[in-house]
């Protein structure tokens, strides 16, 4: 047998297998030529002009790209699902090798002019015209991707613990409800292919069918509005804004624990104020700039700034009290009664023991003896008695020197001895005055210490209550459940619509 004859059945089998594919390709080509031979993409796909084109509309979100608080915009990556019926694009599958559906360029067919009404920047319509899926019964499915920048009214009252309600309103721009009507595919936005955001989490996304009559026109225009309930993830702002502010407030409290004698209280206050000022300059780009409301973090920064400013004013007053003396100020009785006796008991303060300056006469001179002993008093008493001819100078223990001069001003008293006695009396008076001044100075210092302790506890209390009072209300709102109420005006597919009640 000729070997060439052996390969003939194989060749015939290969041709037999490829014939259906070639026939199907020819059938699709014939189908396209037949469908678009006299097709006009500018006319509505209705057999009767009074008919309404029903456009089934749905939305699938792929990514929440950004929420711009400053410009009041939300940027999303979505897939716009549209489905309608075009009677001019029907065929019998039996006539075209059982071809039931084909993919065709969307530019060559009629498309509903669905636009984003609340577009903030960019194109109102879909820019990337993908192919449409056409079925034999005239159904057209078109799901193009789009990146929209929609306007969103941002409420920054509880920033960074805020929750926003942004919407996307879709509808026909030129056709009224008598020409095109919208039907919602689903009551919720499809999130099957959603890519999680690092800053926002979508709590809920529902759609609502609306029909509105605008002032420009007499017709009624339908639309489907999707409400996105999104909540901010506050970890970034907590680490970079709130915790540093809280630490600055703690440094402000420590100002009142710093002793006045060290001379660094004002330096610490000014350093804290400068650090807060630099911190404010750095975060102005983060905080939303709006004059409608004050953001929560702005209130806390203002609270901290007032906190630091008051600490500087109080510290200046405390230092003024600390350095007072009998020559400049006299202590009122109520100050002594309240700040030296009453308040220290309430604050459980114990006054440090005063170091008494005891002056003793030794070897013809005056020395400051802080450990005044009985033997020294007896030695000084005997020395003064023997040296001054029986004139006695006595000192009471623990108190300013009480000098009692016992002498007999007889004729034998010399003028030099009188001068010596007068000199000793002058020195004793001077020591008594110095000791009295020292006691008053110590009282003023203790008053300053008591004032410091009062404001220490006051600032700790205000800092804790202020922080809790500012951040507790947004936490209660943040985790409050969202209420969805069913109403009777239907989203066409499910015969229901959802009214969103999100209140702060």
C-alpha angles and dihedrals in degrees: 000000000000109000090222089063090059092062094050096083090048092053092048090051092052092050090048091055095048095046095081091051093049091045091050092050090050089048093053090048091050090046093053092048091049096046097047100034092100101007118138113199093193097067125078113258097245130118092211122040091224093059121104123228109228111212115194106212132193139161132219118188118214101176141359097221103181146339109211108202095183095053095031095236137135118204116203138173107219142165112229109215115204130170130175140149124253111192091195091064099059127118143166110257091209090065093053106046092276094300104167101172141014138186115237134177109268091221093073098053135064113270130187112250095237111170137174105255097198095048111155103185137002128015124352093208136047110286101188105068105202124186120280126230110234123195129200093249091060097261113146120199117191123175110173122175119237141177111219131190104203126184113249128184102231117207106202097177093116098030122184090020092048134137120205135203108209123175138201116204117201126185146129113287099206108015119080126209092274090063105031128016126186127229121192115233093204137001093235134049112259110249099172092113097034117140110215117245122226094220107031136042122201109232096181139344118194135167130226129194115227137176120198138181112218125208093242096059142035095221126089117242122204125216140171115224121198118205117207114199103198129177126203120236101230100196095100094050092042092056097040103034116016101041094049090049090049091051091050089053089052090053088052090055091052090061089076092051093055112098116247093227093067091068095219101101095097091042091055092047093051091046091053091048092050092048090051091049092051089046091053091052090053097050099045088093091054101045113079111252107229136137096201097080137000112246118237092245089049090054090050092049090049089048091051092047092052088045093056094042092053090049090056092050092047092046091054089052092047092051089049090054092044094057098044120124137187090259092061106027138022116213112240118230094242091054090053091046098046105031099033101038114016108034097045089057091051092048092043091241121160117203113235113245111268116240105233116214107221118189120207132186112236129167095344094309142085121250132180106241113185093179098053109188133197093240090057091051092050091046092049092046092052092043093052092045095051098039098046097044100260097322109140128214112189129186125201116226117258096001135085112288113279107204118197115185117207113186142138112235094211130150090269093064108107125217092241090058091051090052090050091051092049090049092052091048090051091050091048092050090049091051091048091051092048092049091049090050090049091052093050092047090052089050091054091048090051090049088054090049091051091050089050091051092048093054092042091063092038093053092045089052094045092046093052096042093043093051093046092043093052099044102034098070095054090049091056091049093042095061098036110122119251113244119220116192121195115224134189099247100095134227091225100241097049099024089235137091131198126230110204116220109191112156132166 
